[in-house]
Amino acid sequence: MVVPLAKVPDVLQLYHNGCSGGHLGIKRTVVKIPERFYWVNCRDDVKDWCHRKGISCVAVKGPQTRSRGALKLYNVGAPWERITLDVLGPFPESESSKKYSMVVMDYFTN
């Protein structure tokens, strides 16, 4: 189907930003659109659209490098010398009206 120039933004919105588009990027969008549509300079329009509307793409894709917490090695010589405590929840209430769970871990015995 040949797309009139006035409808090109609608096609780009649908195939790149829309629910089924998924912000696929330039290469995959350029492959996907010509399967059903044609217009002059389609590739250039897709590149321009992706760069111009790139804020939402970056938000969806997230950061390129994911930071991780530093792992530390703790020397522990006896049980209960070092412990960790986590509170989980809220969960559905139990019969005794409890919504949270506390987890305590000993570094020595795990």
C-alpha distances in whole Angstrom, upper triangle without the diagonal:
4,6,10,13,14,12,12,15,14,12,14,17,15,15,18,20,19,21,19,19,22,23,22,22,21,21,19,17,15,15,14,11,9,9,6,5,6,9,12,15,13,16,18,17,17,21,21,20,22,25,25,25,27,30,28,27,31,32,30,31,35,37,37,40,42,45,48,51,54,56,60,63,65,69,70,74,74,73,72,72,69,66,63,62,58,58,55,53,53,53,53,57,59,62,64,62,61,57,58,59,61,61,63,63,66,65,68,68,64
4,7,9,12,10,10,14,13,11,14,17,16,16,18,21,20,23,21,20,23,23,23,22,20,21,20,17,15,16,15,11,10,12,9,6,5,6,9,12,11,15,16,15,16,19,20,19,21,24,24,24,26,29,28,27,30,32,30,31,35,37,37,40,42,46,48,52,55,57,60,63,66,70,71,75,76,74,73,73,70,67,64,63,60,59,56,55,55,54,55,59,61,64,66,64,63,59,59,60,62,62,65,65,68,67,70,69,66
4,6,8,6,6,10,10,8,11,14,13,14,16,18,18,21,19,18,22,21,21,21,19,20,19,16,15,16,15,11,11,13,10,6,6,6,9,12,10,14,15,13,14,17,17,16,19,21,21,21,23,26,25,24,28,29,28,29,33,35,35,39,40,44,47,50,53,55,59,62,64,68,69,73,74,72,71,71,68,65,62,61,57,57,54,52,52,52,53,57,59,62,64,61,60,57,57,58,60,60,63,63,66,65,68,68,64
4,5,5,7,10,10,10,13,15,15,16,18,20,20,23,22,21,24,23,23,23,21,22,22,19,18,19,18,14,14,16,14,10,9,7,10,12,12,15,16,13,15,18,18,17,20,22,21,21,24,27,26,26,29,30,30,31,34,36,37,40,42,45,48,52,55,57,60,64,66,70,71,75,76,74,73,73,69,67,64,63,59,58,56,54,54,54,55,58,61,64,66,63,62,58,59,60,62,62,65,65,68,67,70,70,66
4,5,5,8,10,10,11,14,15,16,17,18,19,23,22,20,23,22,22,21,19,21,21,18,17,19,18,15,15,18,16,12,10,8,9,10,10,14,13,11,13,16,15,14,17,19,18,18,21,24,24,24,27,28,28,29,32,34,34,38,40,43,46,50,53,55,59,62,64,68,70,74,74,73,72,72,68,66,62,61,58,57,55,53,53,54,54,58,61,64,65,62,61,58,58,59,61,61,64,64,67,66,69,69,65
4,6,7,8,10,11,13,14,16,17,18,18,21,22,20,23,22,23,22,21,23,23,19,19,21,20,16,17,20,17,14,13,11,13,14,13,17,16,13,15,18,16,14,18,20,18,18,21,23,23,24,27,28,27,29,32,34,35,39,40,43,46,49,53,55,59,62,64,68,70,73,74,72,71,71,67,65,61,60,57,56,53,52,51,52,53,56,59,62,64,60,60,56,56,58,60,60,63,63,66,65,69,69,65
4,6,5,7,9,10,11,13,14,15,15,18,18,17,20,19,20,20,19,21,20,17,17,19,17,13,15,17,14,11,11,10,13,14,12,15,16,12,13,17,16,14,17,19,17,17,20,22,21,22,25,26,25,27,30,32,33,37,38,41,44,48,51,53,56,60,62,66,67,71,72,70,68,69,65,63,59,58,54,53,51,49,49,49,50,53,56,59,61,58,57,53,54,55,57,57,60,61,64,63,66,66,62
4,5,5,6,9,10,11,12,13,14,17,17,15,18,17,17,17,15,17,17,13,13,16,14,11,12,15,13,10,10,8,10,11,9,12,12,8,10,13,12,10,13,16,15,14,17,20,19,19,22,24,23,24,27,30,30,34,35,39,42,45,48,50,54,57,60,63,65,69,69,68,67,67,63,61,57,56,53,52,50,48,48,48,49,53,56,59,60,57,56,53,53,54,56,56,58,59,62,61,64,64,60
4,5,5,6,8,10,10,11,12,15,16,14,16,15,16,16,15,18,17,13,14,17,15,12,15,17,15,13,13,12,14,13,11,13,13,9,10,12,11,8,11,14,12,11,15,17,16,16,20,21,20,22,25,27,28,32,33,36,39,42,45,48,51,55,57,61,62,66,67,65,64,64,60,58,54,53,50,49,47,45,45,46,47,50,53,56,58,55,53,50,50,51,53,53,56,56,59,58,61,61,58
4,5,5,6,9,10,10,10,13,14,12,15,15,16,17,16,19,18,14,15,17,15,12,15,16,14,12,13,13,16,16,13,15,16,12,12,15,14,11,14,16,15,13,17,18,17,17,21,21,20,22,25,28,29,33,34,37,40,43,46,48,52,55,57,61,62,66,67,65,63,64,60,58,54,53,49,48,46,44,43,44,45,48,51,54,56,53,52,48,48,50,52,52,55,55,58,58,61,61,57
4,5,5,6,8,10,9,13,12,10,14,13,14,15,14,16,14,11,12,14,11,8,11,12,10,9,10,11,14,14,11,13,14,11,10,14,14,11,13,16,15,14,17,19,17,17,21,21,20,22,25,27,28,32,33,36,39,42,45,47,51,54,57,60,62,65,66,64,63,63,59,57,54,52,49,48,46,44,44,44,45,48,51,54,56,53,52,48,49,50,52,52,55,55,58,57,60,60,56
4,5,5,6,7,9,12,12,9,12,11,12,12,11,13,12,9,10,13,11,8,11,13,12,11,12,12,14,13,10,11,12,8,7,10,10,7,9,12,12,10,13,15,14,13,17,18,17,18,22,24,25,28,30,33,36,39,42,44,48,51,54,57,59,63,63,62,60,61,57,55,51,50,47,46,44,43,42,43,44,48,50,54,55,52,51,47,47,48,50,50,52,53,55,54,58,58,54
4,6,6,5,6,10,10,8,11,10,12,13,13,16,14,11,13,15,13,11,15,16,15,14,15,15,17,16,13,15,15,12,10,13,12,9,10,13,12,10,12,14,12,12,16,16,15,17,20,23,24,28,29,32,35,38,41,43,47,50,52,56,57,61,62,60,58,59,55,53,49,48,44,44,41,40,39,40,41,44,47,51,52,49,48,44,44,46,47,47,50,51,54,53,56,56,52
4,6,6,4,8,7,6,10,10,12,13,14,16,14,11,13,14,11,10,13,14,12,12,15,16,18,18,14,16,17,14,12,15,15,12,12,16,15,13,15,17,14,14,18,18,16,18,21,24,25,29,30,33,35,38,42,44,47,50,53,56,58,61,62,60,58,59,55,53,49,48,44,44,41,39,39,39,40,43,46,49,51,48,47,43,44,45,47,47,50,50,53,53,56,55,52
4,6,6,8,7,5,8,8,9,10,11,12,10,7,10,11,8,7,11,11,11,11,13,14,17,16,12,13,15,12,10,13,14,11,11,15,15,13,14,16,14,13,17,18,15,17,20,23,23,27,28,31,34,37,40,42,46,49,51,55,56,60,60,59,58,58,54,52,48,47,44,43,41,39,39,40,41,44,47,50,52,49,48,44,44,45,47,47,49,49,52,51,55,54,50
4,6,9,8,4,6,5,6,8,9,11,9,6,10,12,9,9,13,14,14,14,16,16,18,16,13,13,14,12,9,11,12,9,8,12,12,10,11,13,11,9,13,14,12,13,17,19,20,24,25,28,31,34,37,39,43,46,48,52,54,57,58,56,55,55,51,49,46,45,42,41,39,38,38,38,39,43,46,49,51,48,46,42,42,43,45,44,47,47,50,49,52,52,48
4,7,8,6,6,6,9,10,12,14,13,10,13,15,13,13,17,17,17,17,19,19,21,19,16,16,17,14,11,13,14,10,9,12,12,9,10,11,8,8,12,12,10,13,16,19,20,23,24,27,30,33,36,38,42,45,47,51,52,56,57,55,54,54,50,48,44,43,40,39,36,35,35,36,37,40,43,47,48,45,44,40,40,41,43,43,45,46,49,48,51,51,47
4,6,5,7,8,10,13,15,17,14,12,15,16,13,13,17,17,16,16,19,20,22,21,18,18,19,16,14,16,17,13,13,16,16,12,14,15,11,12,15,15,13,15,18,21,23,26,26,30,32,35,38,40,44,47,49,53,54,57,58,56,54,55,51,48,45,44,40,39,36,35,34,35,36,39,42,45,47,44,43,39,39,41,42,43,46,46,49,49,52,51,48
4,6,6,9,11,14,17,18,15,14,17,18,14,15,19,18,17,18,21,23,25,24,21,21,23,20,17,19,20,17,16,19,19,15,16,17,13,13,16,15,13,15,18,22,23,26,26,29,31,34,37,39,42,45,47,51,52,55,56,53,52,53,49,46,43,41,38,37,34,32,32,32,33,36,39,42,44,41,40,36,37,38,40,40,43,44,47,47,50,49,45
4,6,9,10,13,15,16,13,11,15,15,11,12,16,15,14,16,19,21,24,23,19,19,21,19,16,19,20,17,16,19,20,17,17,18,15,14,17,17,14,16,19,22,23,26,26,30,32,35,38,39,43,46,48,52,53,56,56,54,53,54,50,48,44,43,39,39,36,34,34,34,34,38,41,44,46,43,42,38,39,40,42,41,44,45,48,47,50,50,46
4,6,7,9,12,13,10,8,12,12,9,10,14,14,14,15,17,19,21,20,16,16,18,16,13,15,16,13,12,16,16,13,14,15,12,11,15,15,12,13,17,20,21,24,24,28,30,33,37,38,42,45,47,51,52,56,56,54,53,54,50,48,44,43,40,39,36,35,35,35,36,40,43,46,48,45,43,40,40,41,42,42,45,45,48,47,50,50,46
4,5,9,12,13,10,10,14,14,12,13,17,17,17,18,21,22,24,22,19,18,20,18,14,16,17,14,12,15,16,13,13,14,11,9,12,12,9,10,13,17,17,21,21,24,26,30,33,35,38,41,44,47,48,52,52,51,50,50,46,44,40,40,36,36,33,32,32,32,34,38,40,43,45,42,41,37,37,37,39,39,41,41,44,44,47,46,42
4,6,9,11,9,8,12,13,12,13,17,17,18,18,20,21,22,20,17,16,17,15,12,12,14,11,8,11,13,10,9,11,8,6,9,10,8,8,12,15,15,19,20,23,26,29,32,34,38,41,43,47,49,52,53,51,50,50,47,44,41,40,37,37,35,34,34,35,36,40,42,46,47,45,43,39,38,39,40,40,42,42,45,44,47,47,43
4,7,8,6,6,10,10,10,12,15,15,17,17,19,20,21,19,16,14,16,15,11,12,14,12,9,13,15,13,11,14,12,9,11,13,10,10,13,16,15,19,20,24,26,30,32,34,38,41,44,47,49,52,53,52,51,51,47,45,42,42,38,39,36,36,36,36,38,42,44,48,49,47,45,41,40,41,42,41,43,43,46,44,47,47,44
4,6,6,6,9,10,11,12,15,16,18,18,19,19,20,17,14,12,13,13,9,9,11,10,7,9,12,11,9,12,11,8,10,13,11,10,14,15,14,18,20,24,26,30,32,34,38,41,44,48,49,53,54,53,52,52,48,46,43,43,40,40,38,38,38,39,41,44,47,50,52,49,47,43,42,43,44,43,45,45,47,46,49,49,45
4,6,5,6,9,10,11,13,15,17,16,16,16,17,14,11,8,10,10,6,6,9,9,6,9,12,12,11,14,14,11,13,16,15,14,17,18,17,21,23,26,29,33,35,37,41,44,47,50,53,56,57,56,55,55,52,50,47,47,44,44,42,41,42,43,45,48,51,54,55,53,51,47,46,47,47,47,49,48,50,49,52,52,48
4,6,5,6,9,10,12,13,16,16,16,17,17,15,12,9,11,12,9,9,12,12,10,13,16,15,14,18,17,14,16,19,17,15,19,20,18,21,24,27,30,34,36,38,41,44,47,51,53,56,58,57,56,56,52,50,47,47,45,45,43,43,43,44,46,49,52,55,56,54,52,48,47,47,48,47,49,48,51,49,52,52,48
4,5,5,6,9,11,11,14,15,16,17,18,16,13,11,14,14,10,11,14,13,11,14,17,16,15,18,17,13,16,18,16,15,18,20,19,22,24,28,30,34,36,38,41,44,47,50,52,56,57,56,55,55,51,50,46,46,43,44,41,41,41,41,43,47,49,52,54,52,50,46,45,46,47,46,48,47,50,48,51,51,47
4,5,5,6,9,10,12,12,13,14,16,14,10,9,12,11,7,9,12,10,9,13,15,14,13,17,15,13,16,18,16,15,19,21,20,24,26,29,32,35,38,40,44,46,49,53,55,58,59,58,57,57,53,51,48,48,45,45,42,41,42,42,43,47,50,53,54,52,50,46,46,47,48,47,49,49,52,50,53,53,49
4,6,6,7,9,11,11,11,12,13,11,8,6,9,9,7,8,12,11,11,14,16,15,16,19,18,16,18,21,19,19,22,24,22,26,28,32,34,38,40,42,46,49,52,55,57,61,62,61,60,60,56,54,51,51,48,48,46,45,46,46,47,51,53,57,58,56,54,50,50,50,51,51,53,52,55,53,56,56,52
4,6,6,7,10,11,12,14,15,14,10,9,13,13,10,12,15,15,14,17,19,19,18,22,21,18,21,23,21,20,23,25,24,27,29,33,35,39,41,43,46,49,52,55,57,61,62,60,60,60,56,55,51,51,48,48,46,45,46,46,47,51,53,56,58,56,54,50,50,50,51,50,53,52,54,53,56,55,52
4,6,6,8,9,11,14,16,15,11,11,14,14,11,13,16,15,14,17,19,18,18,21,19,17,20,22,19,19,23,25,24,28,29,33,35,39,41,43,47,49,52,56,57,61,61,60,59,60,56,54,51,50,47,47,44,43,44,43,45,48,51,54,56,53,52,48,48,48,50,49,52,51,54,53,56,55,51
4,5,6,6,8,10,12,12,8,9,12,11,9,12,15,13,13,17,18,17,18,21,20,18,21,23,21,21,25,27,26,30,31,35,38,41,44,46,49,52,55,58,60,64,64,63,62,62,59,57,53,53,49,49,46,45,45,45,46,50,53,56,58,55,54,50,50,51,52,52,54,54,57,56,59,58,54
4,5,5,6,9,11,11,8,9,13,12,11,14,16,16,16,19,21,20,21,24,23,21,24,26,24,24,28,30,29,32,34,38,40,44,47,48,52,55,58,61,63,66,67,66,65,65,62,60,56,56,53,53,50,49,49,49,50,54,56,59,61,59,57,54,53,54,56,55,57,57,60,58,61,61,57
4,6,8,12,15,15,12,13,17,16,14,17,20,18,19,22,23,22,23,26,24,22,26,27,25,25,29,31,30,33,35,39,41,44,47,48,52,55,58,61,63,66,67,65,64,65,61,59,56,55,52,52,49,48,48,48,49,52,55,58,60,57,56,52,52,53,55,54,57,56,59,58,61,60,56
4,7,11,14,15,12,14,17,16,15,18,20,18,19,23,23,22,24,27,25,23,27,28,26,26,30,32,32,35,37,40,43,46,49,50,54,57,60,63,65,68,69,67,66,67,63,61,57,57,53,53,50,48,48,48,49,52,55,58,60,57,56,53,53,54,56,55,58,58,61,60,63,62,58
4,7,10,12,9,12,15,13,13,16,17,16,18,21,21,21,22,25,24,23,26,28,26,26,30,32,32,36,37,41,43,47,50,51,55,58,61,64,66,69,70,68,68,68,64,62,59,58,54,54,51,50,50,50,50,54,57,60,62,59,58,54,54,55,57,57,59,59,62,61,64,64,60
4,7,9,7,10,13,12,12,15,17,16,18,21,21,21,23,26,25,24,27,29,27,28,31,33,33,37,38,42,45,48,51,53,57,59,62,66,68,71,72,71,70,70,66,64,61,60,57,56,54,53,53,53,54,57,60,63,65,62,61,57,57,58,60,59,62,62,64,63,66,66,62
4,6,6,9,11,10,11,14,15,15,17,19,19,20,22,25,25,24,27,29,28,28,32,34,33,37,39,42,45,49,51,53,57,60,63,67,68,72,73,72,71,71,67,65,62,61,58,57,55,54,54,54,55,59,61,64,66,63,62,58,58,59,61,61,63,63,66,64,67,67,64
4,6,9,9,9,11,14,14,15,17,19,19,21,22,26,26,25,28,30,29,29,32,34,33,37,39,43,46,49,52,54,58,61,64,67,69,73,74,73,72,72,68,66,63,62,59,59,57,56,56,56,57,61,64,67,69,66,64,61,60,61,63,62,64,64,67,65,68,68,65
4,6,5,6,9,10,11,12,14,16,16,18,19,23,23,22,25,27,27,27,30,31,30,34,36,39,43,46,48,51,54,57,60,64,66,70,71,70,69,69,65,63,60,60,57,57,54,54,54,54,56,59,62,65,67,64,62,59,58,59,60,60,62,62,64,62,65,66,62
4,6,5,6,9,10,10,12,14,15,16,18,21,21,19,22,25,24,24,27,29,28,31,34,37,40,44,46,48,52,55,58,62,64,67,68,67,66,66,62,61,57,57,54,54,51,50,51,51,52,56,59,62,64,61,59,55,55,56,57,57,59,59,61,60,63,63,59
4,5,5,6,9,10,11,12,14,15,16,20,20,18,20,23,22,22,25,26,25,29,31,34,38,41,43,46,49,52,55,59,61,64,66,65,64,64,60,58,55,55,52,52,50,49,50,50,52,55,58,61,63,60,58,54,54,55,56,55,57,56,59,57,60,60,57
4,5,5,6,9,10,11,12,14,15,19,19,18,20,23,23,22,25,26,25,29,31,34,38,41,43,46,49,53,56,59,61,65,66,65,64,64,60,59,55,55,52,53,51,50,50,51,53,56,59,62,64,61,59,55,55,55,56,56,58,57,60,58,61,61,58
4,5,5,6,9,10,10,12,13,17,17,16,19,21,21,21,24,25,25,29,31,34,38,41,44,46,50,53,56,59,61,65,66,65,64,64,60,58,55,54,51,51,49,48,48,49,51,54,57,60,62,59,57,53,53,54,55,55,57,57,59,58,61,61,57
4,5,5,6,9,10,10,11,15,15,13,16,19,18,18,21,23,22,26,28,31,34,38,41,43,46,50,52,56,58,62,63,62,61,60,57,55,51,51,48,48,46,45,45,46,48,51,54,57,59,56,54,50,50,50,52,51,53,53,56,54,57,57,54
4,5,5,6,8,10,10,14,15,13,15,18,18,17,20,21,20,24,26,29,33,36,39,41,45,48,51,54,56,60,61,60,59,59,55,54,50,50,47,48,46,45,46,46,48,52,55,58,59,56,54,51,50,50,51,51,53,52,55,53,56,56,53
4,6,5,6,8,9,13,14,13,15,18,18,18,21,22,21,25,28,31,34,37,40,42,46,49,52,56,58,61,63,62,60,60,56,55,51,51,48,48,46,46,46,47,49,52,55,59,60,57,55,51,50,51,52,52,54,53,56,54,58,58,55
4,6,5,6,8,11,11,11,14,16,16,17,19,21,21,25,27,30,33,36,39,42,45,48,51,55,57,60,61,60,59,59,55,53,50,49,46,46,44,43,43,44,46,49,52,55,57,54,52,48,48,49,50,49,52,52,54,53,56,56,53
4,6,5,5,9,9,8,10,13,13,13,16,17,17,21,23,26,29,33,35,38,41,45,47,51,53,57,58,57,55,55,51,50,46,46,43,43,41,40,41,42,44,47,50,53,54,51,49,46,45,46,47,46,48,48,51,49,53,53,49
4,6,5,8,10,9,10,13,14,14,16,17,17,20,23,26,29,32,35,38,41,44,47,51,53,56,58,57,56,55,51,50,46,46,43,43,42,41,42,43,45,48,51,55,56,53,51,47,46,47,47,47,49,49,51,49,53,53,50
4,5,8,10,10,12,14,15,16,17,18,19,23,25,27,31,34,37,40,43,46,49,53,55,58,59,58,57,56,53,51,48,47,44,44,42,42,42,43,45,48,51,55,56,53,51,47,46,47,48,48,50,50,52,51,54,55,52
4,6,6,7,9,11,12,13,15,17,18,22,23,26,29,32,35,38,41,45,47,51,53,56,57,56,55,54,50,49,45,44,41,41,39,38,38,40,42,45,48,51,52,49,47,43,43,44,45,45,47,47,50,49,52,53,49
4,5,5,6,9,10,10,12,13,14,18,20,22,26,29,32,34,38,41,44,47,49,53,54,53,52,51,47,46,42,42,39,39,37,37,37,38,41,44,47,50,51,48,46,42,41,42,43,43,45,45,47,46,49,50,46
4,5,5,6,9,10,11,12,14,17,19,21,24,27,30,33,36,40,42,46,48,51,52,51,49,49,45,43,40,39,36,36,35,34,34,36,38,41,44,48,48,45,43,39,39,40,40,40,42,43,45,44,47,48,45
4,5,5,6,9,10,13,15,18,19,21,24,27,30,33,36,40,42,46,47,51,52,50,49,48,45,43,39,38,35,35,33,32,32,34,35,39,42,45,46,43,41,37,37,38,39,39,41,41,44,43,47,47,43
4,5,5,6,8,11,12,16,17,20,23,26,29,31,35,38,41,44,46,50,51,50,48,48,44,42,39,38,35,35,33,33,33,34,36,40,42,46,47,44,42,38,37,38,39,39,41,41,43,42,45,46,42
4,5,5,6,8,9,13,14,17,20,23,26,29,32,35,38,42,43,47,48,47,46,45,41,40,36,36,33,33,32,31,32,34,36,39,42,45,46,43,41,37,36,37,37,37,39,39,41,40,43,44,40
4,6,5,8,11,14,14,16,19,22,25,28,31,35,37,41,42,46,47,45,44,44,40,38,34,33,31,30,29,28,29,30,33,36,39,42,43,40,38,34,33,34,34,34,36,37,39,38,42,42,39
4,6,9,11,14,14,17,20,23,26,28,32,35,37,41,42,46,47,45,44,44,40,38,34,33,30,30,28,27,28,29,31,35,37,41,42,39,37,33,32,33,34,34,36,36,39,38,41,41,38
4,7,8,11,11,15,17,21,24,26,30,33,35,39,41,44,45,44,43,42,39,37,33,33,30,31,29,29,29,30,33,36,39,42,43,40,38,34,33,34,34,33,36,35,38,36,40,40,36
4,7,9,9,12,15,18,21,23,27,30,32,36,38,42,42,41,40,40,36,34,31,30,28,28,27,27,28,29,32,35,38,41,42,39,36,33,31,32,32,31,33,33,35,34,37,38,34
4,6,6,9,12,16,18,21,25,28,31,34,36,40,41,40,39,38,35,33,30,30,28,29,28,28,30,31,34,37,39,43,43,41,38,34,33,33,33,32,33,32,35,33,36,37,34
4,7,10,13,16,19,21,25,28,31,34,37,40,42,41,40,39,36,34,32,32,30,31,30,31,32,34,37,40,42,46,46,44,41,37,35,35,35,33,35,34,36,34,37,37,34
4,6,9,13,15,17,21,24,27,31,33,37,38,38,37,36,32,31,29,29,28,29,28,30,31,33,36,39,41,45,45,43,39,36,34,33,33,31,32,31,32,30,33,34,31
4,6,10,13,15,18,22,25,28,30,34,35,35,34,33,29,28,25,26,24,25,25,26,28,29,33,35,37,41,41,39,36,32,30,29,29,27,28,27,29,27,30,31,28
4,7,9,12,15,19,21,25,27,31,32,32,31,30,26,25,23,24,22,24,24,25,27,29,33,35,37,41,40,38,35,32,29,28,27,26,26,25,27,25,28,29,26
4,6,9,12,15,18,22,24,27,29,28,27,26,23,22,19,21,19,22,21,24,26,27,31,33,35,39,38,36,33,30,27,26,25,23,23,22,23,21,24,25,22
4,6,9,13,15,19,21,24,26,25,24,23,19,19,16,18,17,20,20,23,25,27,31,33,34,38,37,35,32,29,26,24,23,21,21,19,20,18,21,23,20
4,6,10,12,16,18,22,24,24,23,22,18,18,17,19,19,22,23,25,28,30,33,35,36,40,39,38,34,31,28,26,24,22,21,19,20,17,20,22,20
4,7,10,13,15,19,21,21,21,19,16,16,15,17,18,21,22,25,28,29,33,35,35,39,38,37,33,31,27,25,23,20,19,17,17,14,17,19,16
4,6,10,12,16,18,19,18,16,13,14,14,17,18,22,23,26,29,31,34,36,36,40,39,38,34,32,28,26,23,20,19,16,15,12,14,17,15
4,7,9,13,15,16,16,14,12,14,14,18,19,23,25,28,31,32,36,37,37,40,39,39,35,33,29,27,24,21,19,16,14,10,12,15,14
4,6,10,12,13,13,11,9,11,12,16,18,22,24,28,30,32,35,36,36,39,38,37,33,32,28,26,22,19,17,14,12,8,10,13,13
4,7,10,12,13,10,9,12,14,18,21,25,27,30,33,34,38,39,38,41,39,39,35,34,31,28,24,21,18,15,12,9,9,12,13
4,6,8,9,7,7,10,13,16,20,23,26,29,32,33,36,37,36,39,37,37,33,33,29,26,22,19,16,13,10,7,6,10,11
4,7,9,7,9,12,16,19,22,26,28,32,35,36,39,39,38,40,38,39,35,35,31,28,25,22,18,15,11,10,7,10,13
4,6,6,8,11,15,18,21,24,27,30,33,34,37,36,35,37,36,36,33,33,29,26,22,20,16,13,10,9,6,9,12
4,5,8,9,12,15,18,21,24,27,30,30,33,33,32,34,32,33,29,29,26,22,19,16,13,10,7,8,5,6,9
4,5,6,10,12,16,19,21,25,27,28,31,31,30,32,29,30,27,27,23,20,17,14,10,9,6,7,7,8,10
4,7,10,13,17,20,23,27,29,30,34,33,33,35,33,33,29,29,26,23,19,17,13,11,8,8,8,10,12
4,7,10,14,17,20,24,26,28,31,31,31,33,31,31,27,27,23,20,17,14,11,9,6,6,7,10,11
4,7,10,14,16,20,23,24,27,27,27,29,28,27,24,23,19,16,13,10,7,5,4,6,8,10,9
4,7,10,13,17,19,21,24,25,25,28,26,25,21,20,17,14,10,8,6,5,7,8,11,12,10
4,7,10,14,16,18,21,21,21,24,22,22,18,17,13,11,7,6,5,7,9,11,14,15,12
4,6,10,13,14,18,18,19,22,21,20,16,14,10,8,6,5,7,9,12,14,17,17,14
4,7,9,11,15,15,16,19,18,16,12,10,7,6,4,6,9,12,15,17,20,20,17
4,7,8,12,13,14,18,17,15,12,9,6,5,6,8,11,14,17,19,22,21,18
3,5,9,10,12,16,15,13,10,6,5,6,9,11,15,17,21,23,26,25,22
4,7,8,11,14,14,11,9,5,5,8,11,14,17,20,24,26,29,28,25
4,6,8,12,13,10,8,5,6,8,12,14,18,20,24,26,29,28,25
4,6,10,11,9,8,6,9,11,15,17,21,24,27,30,32,31,28
4,7,8,5,5,5,8,11,15,17,21,24,27,30,33,31,28
4,5,5,5,7,9,11,14,17,20,23,27,29,32,30,27
4,6,7,10,13,14,17,20,23,26,29,32,34,32,30
4,6,9,12,13,16,18,21,24,27,31,33,31,29
4,7,10,12,15,18,21,25,28,31,33,31,29
4,6,8,11,14,17,21,24,27,29,28,26
4,7,10,14,17,20,24,26,29,28,25
4,7,10,13,17,20,23,25,24,22
4,7,10,13,17,19,22,21,18
4,7,10,13,16,19,18,15
4,7,10,13,15,14,12
4,7,10,12,12,10
4,6,9,8,6
4,6,6,5
4,6,5
4,6
4
